[in-house]
Amino acid sequence: MSADDGTSHRSRSAGNDGSRPTSGAPFGDPALVDSYVTRTRRTVPGLDVVHGLVGRILAETTPDDGRILVVGAGGGLEIRHLAERHPSWTFDGVDPSPQMLDLARRTIGSHMERVTVHEGDARRAPEGPFDAATCLLTLHFLGRDERLATLSEIRRRLRPGAPLLTFHHTAADGPDPLTWFRRSARFAADPASSPAEIDRSAAVLAARLPVLSPHEDEALLRDAGFCDIGLFFAALSFRGWVASASPTSTARGA
């Protein structure tokens, strides 16, 4: 779940680059829900590549009967991708939006026999232990404290050494922090959008999404009890991180 206008998922519906709220009421419009899968794949750069990389990285250490935690599971795209390629893995997905969980059930289809979904945030996830976790297009909606708490809840449910993969907007360093948000907004925009409209979308995204810098992203993962942190994908204002659950967690936000 990304955002072109930066509006919090708690108060607005989908933006034109795949944004969606994760609370239930604003996403009651069936048209917005029904268009989410197509829109997100069209407007988030490299999303299919990200899913492919996530699957391959998880497969490095996840056993054949692995149990995967998916935080921000609404829509079901990543679960479907992983379930199609790993027929013995099972999944627990959590998301605050019941409408988006309904969409996930439809997207995942016949693979739902290996999936259990839970309405709520990471605190509503089963205790585990899980062999791996993902949190894609989600963390950029969360402020620092809520993000740390979410990452710490994920860490607490992972076996030591298990991987977590995240993918979300980050804030660019440099003299013009809007540059990469403009590029993301331009990528997601309708072809008829004017430069002024793209600039407005980028400015609102930067102002309203509580994004962190790459350095802050890494630091927060460490604070939540992860180690061996590395970048596995970057496109425009999006970054994908991989980290391992530290053998002895000293998470600050749990």
VEXDREN-2710 file (C-alpha; in Angstrom, 1 decimal):
% VEXDREN-2710
k/r/px/py/pz
1/MET/0.0/0.0/0.0
2/SER/1.7/3.1/-1.2
3/ALA/0.6/6.7/-1.5
4/ASP/0.8/9.3/-4.2
5/ASP/-0.7/12.1/-2.1
6/GLY/0.8/11.1/1.2
7/THR/-2.5/11.1/3.0
8/SER/-2.7/8.9/6.1
9/HIS/-4.3/5.5/5.6
10/ARG/-6.4/6.3/8.6
11/SER/-8.3/9.1/6.9
12/ARG/-8.4/8.8/3.1
13/SER/-9.0/6.3/0.4
14/ALA/-6.7/5.1/-2.4
15/GLY/-4.4/7.4/-4.2
16/ASN/-3.4/7.1/-7.9
17/ASP/-0.2/5.2/-7.3
18/GLY/-1.7/2.3/-5.3
19/SER/-2.3/4.0/-2.0
20/ARG/-4.9/2.6/0.3
21/PRO/-6.0/3.1/3.9
22/THR/-5.5/0.2/6.2
23/SER/-8.5/1.0/8.5
24/GLY/-11.8/-0.3/7.3
25/ALA/-14.3/2.5/6.9
26/PRO/-12.7/4.8/4.3
27/PHE/-12.1/1.7/2.1
28/GLY/-15.8/0.7/1.8
29/ASP/-16.0/1.9/-1.8
30/PRO/-16.1/-1.4/-3.8
31/ALA/-14.6/0.3/-6.9
32/LEU/-11.5/1.3/-4.9
33/VAL/-11.1/-2.1/-3.5
34/ASP/-11.7/-3.9/-6.8
35/SER/-9.1/-1.7/-8.6
36/TYR/-6.4/-2.0/-6.0
37/VAL/-4.6/-5.0/-7.5
38/THR/-4.4/-3.7/-11.0
39/ARG/-3.6/-0.1/-9.9
40/THR/-0.8/-1.1/-7.5
41/ARG/1.0/-3.3/-10.0
42/ARG/0.8/-0.5/-12.5
43/THR/1.9/2.4/-10.3
44/VAL/4.5/1.0/-7.8
45/PRO/7.8/0.7/-9.7
46/GLY/9.2/-2.8/-10.0
47/LEU/6.5/-4.5/-7.8
48/ASP/6.6/-7.8/-9.6
49/VAL/10.4/-7.7/-9.4
50/VAL/10.2/-7.0/-5.7
51/HIS/7.9/-10.0/-5.1
52/GLY/10.3/-12.2/-7.1
53/LEU/13.3/-11.1/-5.0
54/VAL/11.3/-11.5/-1.8
55/GLY/10.5/-15.0/-2.7
56/ARG/14.0/-15.9/-3.6
57/ILE/15.6/-14.3/-0.5
58/LEU/13.0/-16.0/1.8
59/ALA/13.8/-19.4/0.1
60/GLU/17.5/-19.1/1.1
61/THR/16.7/-20.0/4.7
62/THR/13.0/-20.9/5.0
63/PRO/12.3/-24.6/5.3
64/ASP/10.0/-26.4/2.9
65/ASP/7.2/-26.4/5.5
66/GLY/8.0/-22.8/6.5
67/ARG/5.5/-20.6/8.3
68/ILE/5.4/-17.0/7.0
69/LEU/4.0/-13.9/8.7
70/VAL/2.8/-11.2/6.3
71/VAL/2.1/-7.8/7.9
72/GLY/0.0/-5.5/5.7
73/ALA/-1.6/-8.5/3.9
74/GLY/-4.6/-6.7/2.4
75/GLY/-4.9/-7.2/-1.3
76/GLY/-3.1/-10.5/-1.2
77/LEU/-0.5/-9.9/-3.9
78/GLU/2.6/-11.0/-2.1
79/ILE/0.9/-14.0/-0.5
80/ARG/-0.4/-15.2/-3.9
81/HIS/3.1/-14.9/-5.4
82/LEU/4.8/-16.8/-2.6
83/ALA/2.0/-19.4/-2.3
84/GLU/2.2/-20.2/-6.1
85/ARG/5.9/-20.9/-5.9
86/HIS/6.2/-22.6/-2.5
87/PRO/3.4/-25.1/-2.2
88/SER/4.3/-26.3/1.3
89/TRP/4.6/-22.9/3.0
90/THR/1.8/-21.6/5.2
91/PHE/0.9/-18.0/5.8
92/ASP/-0.6/-15.8/8.5
93/GLY/-1.6/-12.4/7.2
94/VAL/-2.6/-9.4/9.3
95/ASP/-4.2/-6.1/8.1
96/PRO/-6.6/-3.6/9.8
97/SER/-9.0/-3.3/6.8
98/PRO/-11.7/-6.0/6.5
99/GLN/-12.5/-4.9/3.0
100/MET/-8.9/-5.4/1.9
101/LEU/-8.7/-8.8/3.6
102/ASP/-11.8/-9.8/1.6
103/LEU/-9.9/-8.7/-1.5
104/ALA/-6.9/-10.7/-0.3
105/ARG/-9.1/-13.8/-0.1
106/ARG/-10.2/-13.3/-3.7
107/THR/-6.7/-12.6/-4.9
108/ILE/-5.2/-15.6/-3.2
109/GLY/-8.0/-17.9/-4.4
110/SER/-7.4/-21.6/-4.1
111/HIS/-4.2/-21.1/-2.0
112/MET/-6.4/-19.8/0.9
113/GLU/-6.3/-23.3/2.3
114/ARG/-2.8/-22.5/3.4
115/VAL/-3.5/-18.9/4.6
116/THR/-5.1/-17.6/7.8
117/VAL/-5.9/-13.9/7.9
118/HIS/-6.3/-11.7/11.0
119/GLU/-7.9/-8.3/11.2
120/GLY/-5.7/-5.8/13.0
121/ASP/-2.1/-4.7/13.2
122/ALA/1.0/-6.8/14.1
123/ARG/-0.2/-7.2/17.7
124/ARG/-3.0/-9.4/16.4
125/ALA/-0.7/-11.8/14.7
126/PRO/-0.2/-15.3/16.2
127/GLU/2.7/-15.7/18.5
128/GLY/4.7/-17.9/16.2
129/PRO/7.5/-18.7/16.0
130/PHE/7.6/-17.9/12.3
131/ASP/10.3/-18.8/9.9
132/ALA/10.2/-15.5/8.0
133/ALA/8.1/-12.3/7.7
134/THR/7.3/-9.6/5.1
135/CYS/6.0/-6.1/5.5
136/LEU/5.6/-4.5/2.1
137/LEU/4.1/-1.1/1.2
138/THR/3.1/-0.6/4.8
139/LEU/5.7/1.0/7.1
140/HIS/5.7/4.4/5.4
141/PHE/2.2/5.0/6.8
142/LEU/3.5/4.6/10.4
143/GLY/5.2/7.2/12.6
144/ARG/8.5/6.4/14.2
145/ASP/7.1/5.1/17.5
146/GLU/4.4/3.0/15.8
147/ARG/6.9/1.7/13.2
148/LEU/9.3/0.6/16.0
149/ALA/6.4/-1.1/17.8
150/THR/5.4/-2.9/14.7
151/LEU/8.9/-4.1/13.8
152/SER/9.4/-5.2/17.4
153/GLU/6.1/-7.2/17.4
154/ILE/7.3/-8.9/14.2
155/ARG/10.8/-9.6/15.7
156/ARG/9.2/-11.1/18.8
157/ARG/7.3/-13.6/16.6
158/LEU/10.4/-14.7/14.5
159/ARG/12.7/-17.5/15.3
160/PRO/16.3/-16.3/15.8
161/GLY/18.0/-15.7/12.4
162/ALA/14.7/-15.6/10.5
163/PRO/14.5/-13.0/7.7
164/LEU/12.2/-9.9/7.5
165/LEU/11.8/-8.1/4.2
166/THR/10.3/-4.7/4.0
167/PHE/9.5/-2.3/1.1
168/HIS/8.2/1.2/1.4
169/HIS/8.8/4.9/0.6
170/THR/11.9/6.5/2.1
171/ALA/13.0/10.2/2.4
172/ALA/15.8/11.2/0.1
173/ASP/18.9/13.0/1.5
174/GLY/20.3/16.0/-0.3
175/PRO/19.5/19.6/-1.0
176/ASP/16.1/18.9/-2.7
177/PRO/14.4/16.1/-0.7
178/LEU/11.4/16.3/-3.1
179/THR/13.3/15.2/-6.1
180/TRP/12.6/11.4/-5.7
181/PHE/9.0/12.0/-4.6
182/ARG/8.4/14.0/-7.8
183/ARG/9.8/11.1/-9.8
184/SER/7.6/8.6/-7.9
185/ALA/4.6/10.9/-8.4
186/ARG/5.4/11.3/-12.1
187/PHE/5.7/7.5/-12.5
188/ALA/2.3/7.0/-10.9
189/ALA/0.5/9.9/-12.6
190/ASP/-2.0/9.8/-15.3
191/PRO/-0.4/10.7/-18.6
192/ALA/-2.6/13.8/-18.7
193/SER/-1.3/15.1/-15.4
194/SER/0.3/18.5/-15.5
195/PRO/3.7/19.3/-14.0
196/ALA/2.0/21.4/-11.3
197/GLU/-0.3/18.4/-10.4
198/ILE/2.7/16.2/-10.1
199/ASP/4.6/18.7/-7.9
200/ARG/1.5/19.0/-5.6
201/SER/1.3/15.2/-5.3
202/ALA/5.0/15.0/-4.4
203/ALA/4.8/17.8/-1.9
204/VAL/1.8/16.4/-0.1
205/LEU/3.4/12.9/-0.1
206/ALA/6.6/14.3/1.5
207/ALA/4.6/16.4/4.0
208/ARG/2.1/13.8/5.2
209/LEU/3.8/10.4/5.0
210/PRO/6.1/10.0/8.1
211/VAL/8.9/8.6/5.9
212/LEU/12.4/8.1/7.3
213/SER/15.8/8.4/5.6
214/PRO/17.6/5.2/4.7
215/HIS/19.9/5.7/7.7
216/GLU/16.9/6.0/10.0
217/ASP/15.3/2.9/8.4
218/GLU/18.3/0.9/9.2
219/ALA/18.6/2.3/12.7
220/LEU/15.0/1.5/13.5
221/LEU/15.4/-2.1/12.3
222/ARG/18.4/-2.5/14.7
223/ASP/16.4/-0.9/17.5
224/ALA/13.7/-3.5/16.9
225/GLY/16.1/-6.4/17.3
226/PHE/17.3/-7.1/13.8
227/CYS/20.8/-7.5/12.4
228/ASP/22.5/-8.1/9.1
229/ILE/20.5/-5.3/7.5
230/GLY/20.9/-4.7/3.8
231/LEU/19.3/-3.1/0.8
232/PHE/17.9/-5.5/-1.7
233/PHE/15.9/-3.2/-4.0
234/ALA/15.6/0.6/-4.7
235/ALA/13.4/2.4/-7.2
236/LEU/12.6/6.1/-7.1
237/SER/11.5/6.8/-3.5
238/PHE/11.0/3.2/-2.6
239/ARG/13.5/1.0/-0.7
240/GLY/13.5/-2.7/0.1
241/TRP/15.3/-3.9/3.2
242/VAL/16.3/-7.4/4.3
243/ALA/17.2/-8.1/7.9
244/SER/17.6/-11.1/10.2
245/ALA/16.1/-11.5/13.7
246/SER/18.9/-11.1/16.2
247/PRO/19.7/-14.3/18.2
248/THR/19.1/-12.3/21.4
249/SER/16.6/-9.5/20.9
250/THR/17.1/-6.2/22.7
251/ALA/14.1/-4.5/20.9
252/ARG/13.1/-1.2/22.4
253/GLY/9.6/-1.1/21.1
254/ALA/8.2/-4.5/22.2
END
